[in-house]
Amino acid sequence: MRREKNRLAAQKSRMRQTQKADSLHLESENLEKENAALRKEVKQLTEEAKYLSSVLSSHEPLCTGLAPQTPDLLYTPHHSSYHHQHIAVPHYQH
């Protein structure tokens, strides 16, 4: 009777260990997928930031509304309709 009880307890223990290992494996796979998705998003955002930086750099010489740089306001408000027509910024999807 004692041996049978011990055998069942050992079997249960092995089953719990297997379930725990399976659970950890699934969690690991999910975290790897999430990590890959986040890395992809970082890459896209970095590319977008570089693009927007280049758009700004190429726009600055054309912009006549630049004010002296102050901590509160880098650019004065623009009221001409032409001003925003010469900048084409694509919409990014995330």
WOPE-V383880 format. One record per helix or strand of 2 or more residues. SS is the DSSP state (~ for helix, > for strand). FROM is the first residue (numbers start at 0). LEN is the number of residues. Records with the same first field share a line. If there is no record, write none. Layout:
SS->FROM-LEN / FROM-LEN
This chain:
~->1-59
